[in-house]
Amino acid sequence: MNTFKPNVKIIAFDADDTLWDNEPYFQVAEQVAASLLTAYGTPEEISKSLFDIEMKNMEDYGYGAVAFTMSLIENAVKMSGGEISGADIGKIIEAGRTLVRLKATPLKGVKKTLQTLRENGKYMLVVFTKGELLTQENKLKRSGLLPFFDKIFIVTDKKEEDYEKLCEDLDIKPSELLMVGNSLRSDVLPALNIGSFAVHIPSEVMWQHEVIDDFEHERMAQLPEFEKLLEIL
C-alpha cells in the first residue's frame, strides 16, 4: 500500500455504491417482485430468469433504475406465462419507482474525504458513472456532493473506450487519471487496461454482473473504506 503513490492530475469517482448505497435497494425491489411470483417458480428460478433478461436487455436499456424496472416487469410476465395481474404489475412499478427517488445519503467518510481533497486543491475531481442521465443527476443533487466536483460524466457503459474518451475530454494522458470505485469489472479493470491508476473500495453488496475474481496490480490499491483514500494521495 505504501508504494502506491499515483502522480495524477484528475481523480474520477464512481457514484452508485461508491459515494452512496445503491445495490441493496435494487435487491429489495427484486424481492418485492419475486414475492409476487412464488406460484410460478422457485426463488432461484425467478432470480436466474431475471438476470438473463437483464443481460438481454442491457444493449437496449443500459443500466439503471428504469432499465431494471422494465426487466422486473418482463420477468414477471415471462415467469407467470402472462397471468400476472395488472395490480401486481403496478406493485412492481412502485417498487421500481423507489429506486429513482433514493436519498443517496453519502457513505461513511465520503463527504469528509471529498471536502479535504477539494480544499487541498491538488486534483480535479470528477464523477464518472454509468446509468440513466436524469436519475443519476438527481441522486447527485440529493446527495449534497455536487459542489465538490468539477465535472460530471454520466455514460451508458464503462468500457476501455469510455475511459479513453474520458481522458480525451479531460485533455489528459491515461496515466494522469485515478479511478475510484467499488466494481473491479467497471471501475478498475478497464481503467488499468488503458494505463490509468485505480482504487478499489469494495461494497458490501454487489450486483452479480459486476462480480469478477480479485486480482492484484501495481497500479491498483484496494482500500477497506473511503477515508483511507487520503492516506495514499
KOLLO-66857 format. One record per residue: x, y, z of N, C-alpha, C in turn; residue in three letters. Coordinates in steps of 0.001 Angstrom, whole numbers, padded with zeros to 6 digits, always signed. Each point is the difference from the previous one (the first is absolute). Layout:
BEGIN
XYZXYZXYZALA/...
END
This chain:
BEGIN
+000834-001204+000000-000834+001204+000000+000862+001245+000000MET/+001100-000003+000780+000828+001187+000122+000706+000353-001303ASN/+000169-000984-000887+000678+000255-001268-000952+000545-001056THR/-001265+000042+000288-000990+000488-000967-000139+001505+000171PHE/+000690+000750-000843-000044+001454+000059-000212+000541-001419LYS/-001220-000047-000480-000262+000423-001371+000198+001501-000196PRO/+000798+000350-000995+000225+001403-000341-001004+000393-001078ASN/-001208+000356+000426-001095+000255-000944-000500+001434+000142VAL/-000743+000434-001006-000585+001335+000011-001480-000018+000367LYS/-000666-001104-000365-001455-000063+000152-000404-001290+000712ILE/-000928+000127+000934-000592-001167+000659-001452-000099-000432ILE/-000357-001154-000555-001373-000253-000431-000646-000979+000977ALA/-001229+000285+000363-000721-000826+000969-001230-000623-000631PHE/-000169-001284+000219-001274-000651-000277-001020+000562+000986ASP/-001285-000155-000299-001031+000547+000891-000693-001094+000808ALA/-000821-000824-000645-000773-001022+000703+000898-001000+000712ASP/-000242-000180+001279+000712-000936+000865+001458+000379+000227ASP/+000369+001193-000450+001300+000575+000333-000197+001260+000838THR/-000852+000895-000482-000319+001221+000739-001209-000203+000909LEU/-000926-000870-000403-001189-000300+000806-000464-001419-000292TRP/-000806-000568+000915-000567-001341-000206-000977+000000-001156ASP/-000002-001075-000779-000917-000122-001122-000507-001429-000164ASN/+000915-000947-000144-000381-001381-000281-000934-000597+001056GLU/+000162+000277+001295-000933-000565+000982-001457+000361-000304PRO/-000248+001205-000503-001365+000417-000321-000524-000741-001235TYR/+000878-000274-000943-000389-000783-001170-000391-001412+000432PHE/+000722-000534+000962-000323-001352+000461-001339-000035+000726GLN/-000337+001066+000705-001317+000073+000648-001098+000016-001058VAL/+000183+000791-001059-000988+000052-001080-000135-001366-000665ALA/+001121-000687-000167-000039-001341-000583-000783-000956+000892GLU/+000172+000124+001308-000716-000858+000937-001506+000256-000040GLN/-000384+001269-000169-001417+000333-000125-000589-000693-001218VAL/+000692+000107-001131-000485-000626-001227-000029-001520+000126ALA/+001040-000563+000615+000074-001457+000144-001115-000532+000893ALA/-000402+000789+000997-001059-000443+000914-001343-000155-000717SER/-000143+000658-001133-001232-000092-000772+000013-001174-000968LEU/+001132-000699-000068+000160-001063-001000+000240-001370+000625LEU/-000253-000128+001288+000299-001261+000676-000798-001178-000541THR/-001144+000275-000607-000817-001085-000556+000548-000506-001331ALA/+001000+000703-000538+000469-000327-001348+001436-000520-000051TYR/+000670-000053+001139+001367-000504-000014+000664+000160+001341GLY/+001151-000653+000149+000766+000113+001230+000741+001345-000002THR/+000447+000458+001181+000781+001247+000033+001203-000034-000929PRO/+000658-001172-000091+001168-000133-000863-000394+000143-001466GLU/-001122-000609-000388-000459+000087-001384-000395+001430-000367GLU/-000676+000658+000918-000440+001383-000240+001212+000921-000143ILE/+000987-000181+000883+001193+000838-000024+000814-000232-001264SER/+000176-001248-000393+000766-000315-001208-000684+000560-001238LYS/-001315-000152-000060-000748+000522-001144+000147+001514-000098SER/-000067+000676+001141+000146+001453+000006+001387+000405-000491LEU/+001037-000665+000485+001361+000341-000406+000181-000194-001500PHE/-000539-001088-000522+000096-000257-001441-000689+001114-000794ASP/-001137+000445+000485-000732+001076-000676+000775+001312+000082ILE/+000586+000273+001164+000818+001217+000145+001146+000010-001004GLU/+000675-001118-000136+001124-000070-000938-000476+000184-001443MET/-001158-000582-000315-000557+000137-001348-000406+001442-000281LYS/-000536+000657+001006-000520+001363-000179+001062+001090+000069ASN/+001198-000362+000437+001018+001014+000251+000323+000829-001238MET/+000039-000641-001144+000329+000717-001233-001063+001034-000349GLU/-001253-000287+000347-001101+000926-000330-000234+001029+001102ASP/+000094-000417+001268-000375+000869+001113+001189+000555+000782TYR/+001154-000667-000094+001141+000436+000790-000165-000366+001467GLY/+000583+000834+000875-000023-000239+001439-000907+001020+000682TYR/-000496-000356+001183-000737+000972+000790-001358-000477+000456GLY/-000673+000868+000747-001265-000344+000643-001110-000285-000999ALA/-000107+000827-001026-001064-000195-000986+000229-001292-000774VAL/+001244-000231-000413+000332-001235-000712-000300-001217+000871ALA/+000334+000097+001282-000230-001107+000915-001493-000260+000180PHE/-000781+001058+000109-001450-000148+000158-000612-000662-001230THR/+000454+000394-001179-000481-000633-001235+000303-001499+000015MET/+001180-000363+000472+000371-001414+000073-000826-000744+001045SER/-000302+000649+001120-000854-000615+001023-001383-000311-000570LEU/-000542+000935-000744-001330-000204-000598+000047-001111-001033ILE/+001013+000037-000863+000118-001043-001030+000146-001378+000636GLU/+000766-000066+001081+000188-001280+000673-001303-000492+000620ASN/-000785+000919+000549-001285-000381+000603-000938-000573-001056ALA/-000022+000629-001157-000850-000490-001087+000488-001365-000479VAL/+001315-000128-000148+000571-001263-000473-000245-001130+000992LYS/+000320+000223+001272-000120-001058+000992-001445-000420+000209MET/-000930+000947-000108-001416-000314+000235-000713-000470-001256SER/+000713-000020-001111-000652-000371-001258-001068+001000-000394GLY/+000201+001245+000397-000957+001047-000341-001166+000111+000961GLY/+000012-000770+001088-001126-000007+000927+000112+001051+001099GLU/+001145+000653+000105+000180+001019+001043-001059+001087-000150ILE/-000577+000425+001099-001096+000970-000062+000519+001421-000166SER/-000877+000856-000455+000344+001414-000126+000344+000603+001349GLY/-000692-000446+001036+000273+000510+001344+001412-000367+000447ALA/+000422-001217-000305+001346-000413+000377+001063+000702-000835ASP/-000289+000234-001262+000918+000792-000824+000146+001395+000606ILE/-001109+000545+000491+000036+001307+000650+000907-000005+001219GLY/-000007-001103+000763+000868-000106+001177+001470-000025-000406LYS/+000283-000666-001110+001378-000042-000495+000449+001390-000453ILE/-000881+000697-000668+000323+001363-000445+000286+000898+001201ILE/-000805-000122+001053+000224+000822+001192+001322-000355+000682GLU/+000331-001292+000003+001289-000413+000566+001139+000608-000810ALA/-000156+000027-001320+001010+000608-000858+000072+001500+000173GLY/-001141+000617+000266-000034+001452+000154+000823+000452+001210ARG/+000058-000833+001027+000790+000370+001173+001482+000152-000352THR/+000439-000695-001044+001414+000004-000369+000435+001314-000638LEU/-000940+000733-000593+000357+001286-000604-000172+001139+000999VAL/-000426-000337+001206-000222+001025+001027+000853-000228+001233ARG/+001060-000755-000155+000872-000277+001145+000582+001294+000558LEU/+000166+000050+001311+000576+001183+000629+001466+000179-000369LYS/+000649-001102-000386+001423+000047-000363+000837+000601+001131ALA/-000230-000500+001192+000767+000462+001164+001451-000456-000137THR/+000962+000926+000072+001401-000384-000168+000431-001079+000993PRO/+000813-000923-000473+000543-001035+000861+001000+000597+000992LEU/+000340-000781+001001+000899+000462+001061+001312+000531-000583LYS/+000358+001192+000419+001278+000582-000376+000045+000669-001353GLY/-001044-000155-000800+000029+000532-001365+000046+001530+000003VAL/-000924+000630+000706-000077+001465-000022+001269+000624+000569LYS/+000481-000527+001113+001205+000538+000626+001205-000130-000923LYS/+000113-001152-000664+001130-000234-000896-000044+000922-001206THR/-001161+000130-000618-000132+000878-001157+000265+001453+000378LEU/-000476+000395+001170+000227+001370+000461+001492+000268+000198GLN/+000705-000964+000567+001440+000146+000208+000740+000095-001325THR/-000368-000852-000952+000634+000031-001317-000296+001312-000714LEU/-001213+000489+000134-000373+001265-000629+000793+001163+000600ARG/+000102+000019+001315+000724+001080+000664+001492-000062-000305GLU/+000518-001217-000177+001409-000172-000333+000325+000614-001362ASN/-000926-000153-000951+000139+000630-001306+001015-000626-000931GLY/+000552-001134+000352+001035-000624-000827-000574-000704-001220LYS/-001223-000530+000143-000580-000807-001060-001319+000591-000505TYR/-000270-000206-001282-001352+000213-000498-000816-001229+000382MET/-001202+000217+000502-000869-001102+000411-001184-000088-000952LEU/-000250-001195-000524-001123-000197-000915-000769-001247+000387VAL/-001250-000041-000392-000813-001215+000106-000018-000670-001360VAL/+000281-001282-000014-000068-000784-001240-000804-001254+000316PHE/-001275+000027-000352-000890-001078+000398-000922-000370-001145THR/-000533-001206+000071-000923-000431-001050-001421-000039+000547LYS/-000953+000078-000910-001403-000025+000401-000825+000964-000820GLY/-001209+000242+000472-000918+000902-000702+000301+001442+000403GLU/+000070+000870-000964+000432+001377+000220-000798+000702+001094LEU/-001324+000049-000126-000823+000736+000954+000092-000605+001395LEU/-000063-001321+000080+000056-000672+001300+001309+000307+000721THR/+001112-000102-000716+001295+000236+000621+000197+001469+000363GLN/-000460+000892-000861+000092+001427+000309-000775+000337+001273GLU/-001198-000562+000118-000825+000291+001172+000600-000584+001280ASN/+000590-001186-000102+000636-000582+001185+001201+000838+000445LYS/+000749+000492-000961+001132+000859+000345-000464+001264+000725LEU/-001095+000581-000478-000535+001204+000647-000483-000327+001415LYS/-000727-001108+000152-000527-000350+001312+001107-000387+000979ARG/+001104-000498-000532+001093-000442+000871+000693+001170+000699SER/-000089+001179-000601+000699+001158+000539+001477+000041-000372GLY/+000436-000913-000859+001414-000098-000353+000366+000771-001266LEU/-000978+000474-000718+000245+000638-001294+001040+001125+000063LEU/+000006+000864+001047+000965+001108+000033+001466-000430+000058PRO/+000253-001249+000357+001386-000447+000113+000624-000352-001352PHE/-000816-000112-001039+000499-000496-001278+000098+001102-001053PHE/+001055-000099-000812+000216+000953-001085-000835-000354-001226ASP/-000129-001299-000276-000757-000439-001174-000714-001312+000315LYS/-001094-000214-000720-000800-001220+000160-000102-000691-001356ILE/+000312-001287-000027-000124-000799-001220-000903-001191+000303PHE/-001143-000070-000659-000935-001110+000168-000087-000716-001344ILE/+000402-001259-000023+000117-000742-001252-000844-001271+000055VAL/-000235-000582-001155-000810-001211-000063+000780-001238+000424THR/+001319+000056-000123+000824-001132+000415+001399+000516+000328ASP/+000805-000835+000638+001358+000391+000379+000979-001073-000450LYS/+000269+000030-001300+000970-000914-000587+001266+000783-000326LYS/+000996-000696-000523+001280+000653-000275-000163+001225-000882GLU/-000827-000116-001039-000184+001143-000904-000661+001188+000702GLU/-000814-000288+001008-000638+001081+000761+001026+000729+000868ASP/+000955-000743+000541+001064+000625+000781+000933+000795-000909TYR/+000254-000516-001182+000820+000742-000952-000674+001310-000388GLU/-001309-000061-000210-000757+001210-000339+000022+000982+001169LYS/-000096-000500+001220+000060+000860+001175+001320+000760+000035LEU/+001101-000703-000236+001312+000648+000006+000107+001031-001119CYS/-000574-000297-001157-000003+000964-001100-000783+001250+000387GLU/-001167-000206+000593-000837+001135+000394+000677+000861+001068ASP/+000792-000641+000850+000681+000723+001079+001381+000498-000431LEU/+000405-000365-001217+001287+000414-000562+001164-000439+000888ASP/-000012-001272+000377+001086-000568+000794+000436-001331-000594ILE/+001179-000435+000390+000455-001336-000343-000680-000996+000943LYS/-000214-001235-000433-000595-000995+000909+000761-000133+001317PRO/+001322+000163-000057+000820-000136+001215-000220+001134+000993SER/-000741+001025-000403-000282+001131+000881-001371-000099+000654GLU/-000647-001160-000180-001343-000226+000555+000032-001071+001075LEU/-000687+000267+001098-000231-000990+001051-001500-000231+000091LEU/-000428-001243-000184-001415-000358+000081-000273-000674+001335MET/-001029+000458+000698-000374-000542+001308-001403-000594-000097VAL/-000144-001269+000376-001319-000607-000066-000074-001329+000703GLY/-001204-000554+000056-000231-001251+000725+000031-001231-000887ASN/-000008+000191-001321-000096-001132-000916+001320-000263-000708SER/+000545-001192+000188+001196-000378-000741-000283-000036-001496LEU/-001171-000467-000381-000335-000128-001417-000143+001359-000682ARG/-000709+000925+000606-000332+001259-000669+000922+001162+000366SER/+000496+000021+001232+000751+001151+000479+001511-000199-000032ASP/+000432-001232+000116+001426-000258+000157+000641-000576-001258VAL/-000465-001142-000445+000656-000714-001094+000127+000820-001279LEU/-001088+000619-000504+000153+000779-001243+000917+001207+000165PRO/+000021+000597+001184+000901+001125+000252+001455-000471-000039ALA/+000275-001111+000640+001359-000546-000021+000425-000371-001413LEU/-000933-000521-000772+000325-000471-001344+000414+001118-000944ASN/-000396+001239+000289+000418+001105-000872+001191+000762+000595ILE/+000495-000463+001156+001175+000621+000586-000262+000950+001145GLY/-001227+000044+000490-000335+000871+001123+000265-000713+001322SER/-000163+000745+001088+000078-000561+001341-001420-000246+000515PHE/-000130-000855+001012-001331-000304+000520+000063-000319+001487ALA/-001063+000380+000689-000186-000373+001405-001314-000753+000111VAL/+000076-001179+000570-001188-000839+000185-000439+000071+001454HIS/-001237+000458+000218-000584+000040+001336-001214-000933-000029ILE/+000167-001252+000406-001085-000977-000116-001252+000422+000758PRO/-001147-000289-000585-001274+000243+000681-000515-001307+000573SER/-000841+000106+001016-000491-001202+000681-000905-000838-000893GLU/-000752+000678-000868-000929-000699-000882+000364+000323-001444VAL/+000140-001027-000837+000364+000201-001396-001025-000646-000923MET/-000288+000666-001099-000829-000583-001047+000787-001128-000662TRP/-000678-001091-000282+000645-001194-000551+000824+000310-001248GLN/-000495+000889-000838+000674+000314-001260+001357+000658+000235HIS/+000177+000667+001135+001235+000739+000256+001073-000841+000693GLU/-000341-001228+000370+000921-000821+000787+000996-000721-000903VAL/+001294+000222+000271+001065-000771-000643+000997-000381+001085ILE/+000928-000888-000324+000986-000450+000984+000925+001151+000396ASP/+000401+000018+001265+000964+000985+000477+001333-000180-000706ASP/+000743+001072-000110+001339-000073-000582+000834+001148+000562PHE/+001298-000054-000224+000903+001059+000438+000632+000652-001223GLU/+000362+001278+000153+000611+000732-001107+000834+001130+000591HIS/+001122+000282-000634+000901+001023+000521-000606+001401-000024GLU/-000993+000204-000876-000656+001309-000076-001360+000017+000688ARG/-000235-000974+000863-001274-000077+000716+000236-000131+001498MET/-000815+000683+000767-000020-000177+001447-001408-000393+000415ALA/-000101-000835+001012-001306-000366+000547-000091+000548+001414GLN/-001073+000744+000271-000170+000648+001293-001241-000539+000710LEU/+000054-000133+001323-001155-000516+000742-001103+001029+000184PRO/+000353+001286-000111-001006+001040+000164+000430+001263-000744GLU/-000952+000845-000294+000202+001161-000860+001040+000975+000555PHE/-000029+000240+001304+000896+000985+000607+001467-000355-000158GLU/+000301-001282-000169+001385-000438-000168+000611+000563-001276LYS/-000835+000521-000887+000489+000591-001245+000996+001122+000281LEU/-000237+000733+001061+000861+001133+000338+001411-000451+000362LEU/+000152-001246+000448+001309-000491+000431+000911-000332-001167GLU/-000569-000175-001192+000822-000388-001142+000151+001122-001016ILE/-000561+001166+000304+000084+001132-000924+000852+001116+000596LEU/
END
